[in-house]
Amino acid sequence: MYRMETKDLSVYYGQRPGVKGVSLPIHDHRITALIGPSGCGKTTFLRALNRMHDLNPAARVEGQVLLDGEDIYAPQVDPVMVRRRVGMVFQRPTPFPTMSVFENVVAGLRLVGVRDRERLMEVAERALKMAALWDEVKDRLHQPAVGLSGGQQQRLSIARALAVEPEVLLLDEPTSALDPVSTQAIEDLLAGLKEKVTIVIVTHNMQQAGRVSDYTAFFLDGELVEFGPTGRIFTRPEDPRTEAYISGRFG
């Protein structure tokens, strides 16, 4: 069984479809990259995987998103619990500006009522180590998070998502605002993280998709054109539209 799976998933903004009937498996402890030109539905699809569209009254989701075989859109499912199990990191670093490094990491735990200081410190250290940030911030835990560099802030955002121990981590172009050194740090981090969490990443960067992912899904005009192991998608695509995009003929 896949860790997640979509079945005939469609997302509408009013009457306009953003994603059209996508069925896609998401393999456990692997990295799945979503690629395609701007406006093709990658981020719309990603946000459906943890019910982020619930926050947009104009959006409507049809079809199924299964997490460990259970439909996360079923009436009895709590969307807050879904977002604990399926964490998300956005395109730009999102530290809470008035909080310290430590308080940023444990913000999600405080929301669910964890108050024990020792427990919070243990979780913060573990999450920061998983995000390859501990050595850089262990002496600055109680300083404002906005004092960190852009790359450090993005890894802090990842640490914050990891602190609540999600099963799946969604990343929406997490390196697009970063310099090459910070981008390399994030990519190296993802390679190690997939041993602990299933990862889905949206990226415009073909080279990045080729470097970090195990599986690749190519989207175009809201539809899933092709999905498969990354090596095959990049070297032997079956659909001519996939080949045209990967070779740079459009997008």
N, C-alpha and C positions, 0 to 999 in steps of 0.2 A: 504494500500500500504506500502511496505517495504521502509525504508530509502534508502537502496541500494539493488541491486540484480544482480547476474551474470547469464547469460544465455549462456550455451554451450561455456564457456570461455576456450580458449587454449592459451598457451604461448610457443613459440618456440625460441630456441637459434640456429640459423642456421636451420638445419633439425631436431635437437633433441628437442622433446617436454619436457617442464618442468612442464606444467599443461595441462591436457587432458580433455576437454569437461565438465568443472565444472559448474553446475547450483546450486546456493546457495543464499538463502535469508538472508539479514542482517537486523535484527529487530531494529526499532527506539528506542533510549534511552535504549538500552540493551548492554551487553558486550558479544561478540562472540569470543570464543577462537578457534584458529586453532592449532591442535596438530598432532603429527606424528613424525616418526624418521627423522634423518638428511637426507637431500636430497629428501624429499618426495614431495616438491612443496609448502610448507606453505608460505615461504617468497616470492617466485615467484608469487604466487597468490596474496599476500598482496600488492606487488608493482604494480600489474596490477590495483588495485583499485584507484590509483591516477595518473596513466600514468607515473610512474617512469621508465618504460621500454622504453619510448620515448628517454631517454638519452643514451640508449645502442643500437648502430646501428646494432648489431647482433641479437637483439630480435625482434620478431614479435608476435603481439596479434591478435587473431581471436575470434569471438563471441561478446557478448555485456556485458557492465557493466553499469547498470542503476543507476542513482542518481536522486531521486525524479522522477523516470519514464523516464528520459532523458538519452540517450546513451552518455557517456562521450567520446567515441571514434568517435562520429559523426564528419564529416569534418568541420562543422562550430564551433565546441566547442574549446575554447582556453584552452590548457593544463595548463597554468599558473593559470587561474581561477579555474580549477579543483583542483589544489593543494592548493589553498586558502580554498576551501570548504571541502577538504579532506586532513587534515594535517597528518604528519608522524613524529614519534619519533623512532630513530634507536637504535640498540643493545647497542652501547656504547655512553655515553654522548658526545654531540657534541657542546659545547660552542665555540663561535668564540674567539680564544685565545687572540686577540689583543683588544677585546672590553670589556667594563664594564658590570656588571650585567644588568643595565638598558638598555644599547645599545643592548645587546643580545636579550632582551625581545621584543624590538620595531623594530628589524631589518626588519621584514617582512612588517611592516607599512611604514617604511622609503622607502622601495623598491617601494611601490605603491604611493609614493608622499606625505605622511602625514608628515608635518613639525611642526605643532603647538605643542609647548613644553608642554602646559597644557594638551592637548588631549593625547599626548604620555605618560605623567606621570599618567594620569587616567587609561589608558589602561594597563600600566605596573603594577600598583598596583592591578588592578582587576585580571590580568592574574596570578600574583604571589600569590594572595590570593587563586585563584582557584587551583593552584598547591601546596597549603599548604607550601609555601616558604616565604611569605611576612615577617612574624615575625622574621625569621632567617636572612634576608638580607636587611631589610628596612634601616639599618644604614650603609650598605655597597654597596648601589646601584651604586656608581661611582668608585668602586674598581674593579680590573680585575676579570672576571668570573672564570678564572683558579685557583683562590685562594679558591674556594669552594670545599667541599668534593665531592667524586664521586656520592653519593646519591643526594646531593644538585644540582650538575651539571645536573643530569638526570631530576630532577624536574624543573630545569631552562629550559631544552630542551622542556619539556612539556609546561611550561609557554609560551615559544616562539611560539610553535605551536598554543596554545589557544588564543594568542593575536590577531590573525586575524579572530577570531570567526568562526572556522570551524564547519561544521555540523557533520562531522565524524572525528574521531581520530584513526589513525592506529599506532600500537606499535609493533615493531619487537624485541621480547625478551628484553624488557626494563629493566629487573632486572638481566640479566644473569651475568653482570660484577659487581654486587653490593653485599655488605654484608647483612646478615639476617635482621639487623635493618633497613637499607635503603630499602630493599625489602619490608618489612612490611609497611613502610611509603608509598611506591608507590602503594601497593595493597589497603591500606586504602584510598588513594587519588582516585583511580579508582572507588571505590564504590560510592563516592560522585559525581564524574564527570559525571556518566552516566545519571544523572538528567538533564544535560545541553547539552551533546553531545553523539552521538552514537559511540561505541568503538569496534574495532576489534584488538585482541591481538594474536600474535604468541608466544607460549611458549613451551619449552621442559619439563617444570615442571608440572607433572600431578597434584600434590597437589595444585599448583597455579591455574591451570585451574579450578579445583574443587571449590576453594575458591572464585574466583573473577567473573567467567563467568555465564551468564544466558543460553547461548547456546554454544554447542561445535561441531566443525567439525573435523573429523578424516581423514587425508590425507595419502595416501600410493602410492608410485611410480607415483606421479603426478595426481592421481585420488582421487575424493572425495568418500570415502568408506561409511561414515555414518555421518548424521547430526541430531541434535535434542536438546531438553532441556538437560542441563548439568547433572542434577540429573539422568535422564534416561540413558544417554550415559554411565555414570560411574557405574550404578547399574544394568541396564538391556540392555546392548548393543544387537542389533539385528544381527550384522555381527560377525562371529567368529574371524575375523581378528582384529576387534576393541577390543574384549574381550582379545585377546592374547596380544595386545599392552598395554592395560591399566593394565593388570595383570603382566606385566613385562617379558613376555615370549620372546619378541624380542624388538629391538629398543634401 
